[in-house]
Amino acid sequence: MQSTQEQNNIFHENYVPLVMVVDDDFSSNLTLKTILVQEGFRAVTAFDSASCFEAMAQQAPDLILLDVEFPEESGFDICRKIHEDPLTNEIPILFISANDDLSSKVKGFEVGGVDYITKPWQKEEILARVRTHLRLRQALLNRIELQSMRLNSLKAAQDAILAKAVDSPEAKFSVLFRPLQEVGGDFYDVIPIGEKVYDYVVADISGHDVGIALVTSALKMLFRQNCSILSTPRDAVFDINRAITSVLQPGQFVALTIVRINRKAGKAWVVNAGGPPPILYSAEDRSCRPIEVTGDLVGLFPDVSFQLKEFKVSPGDRIFIFSDGLLDLFNNESFRWQAKMELAAGLFEKIADTPAGSLQEALTKQIDRLPVPEDDMVVLCLEV
């Protein structure tokens, strides 16, 4: 049977729509098929539920003309079964019946029919309604295909602005990025701002619609403009907060974390604006602990407060920066925020000694053992 994706292409140039006629009356069945074929359509017939689904297993039709009265199973039951199958649930079904009472018509629409034609029908009426519903079907599929193309374009654009570890080996980072939909609300970046000095950014934008792509592009630009050796990460977040409000919708906000690493000086700075605190793995005592630093969400208010924390780092240390989608993996009524952070730290401890080149794979194996996340998720690991 055709998949939904294959059906999305059915009305391309030179395609001839296929109409299925399902009627246990041989004369009516043959007449309808003849009318359709003479008008240039392809047509296939079935006489009951079994032959209907057998024919659909070979090729799903683009439209079905379905009788209501059958000896064993009604047309309403057949329609219901067709719409229970995700491969066929979008096929328009036009009921044909001698019953013109209101209750039958209402039931036909309730089970998913798109039209109800009463007997005796006229050739012109049949063809007019078939063409109308095929045009509606074509418009729907074209819209789905267009939306899919737009989402793929947005996804490609978002992928293009995300930093790749292979392009910046000196930045020593690995990332696991899993958007919930085609275009995710989570974002990360790795920005060189000086000799062996980098800013590592993770942001979580509220919402999941396609407008997120505009916000991620704006954030990319703002981070690149404001993350500089001339300013602290805290100053950068202040400036971003002032600028991003013109892009966000009312009530929308951004949670973000910036970690700056100066490998020459052996120092790190963290500013956290409403995101989970990053977790530091100490190579010396082989343990993980959160870097507690507070700050307001970005984009909600003009007057905000952000704390900047500075600390020493040593070769072999690692810092894990992540969105709250990771904490959703530990959802449980008994798990409070602190308990989830402890579980995240325990997860990172299991993989902290993994070679940098295998870190993403090791993290993926750990996460795949947990429940499927209900939010976008990004985990950025940097090695000192």
Summary of the structure (lengths in Angstrom):
residues: 384
radius of gyration: 29.4
end to end distance: 53.9
largest distance: 89.6
contacts: 1215
relative contact order: 0.09
helix: 39%
strand: 24%
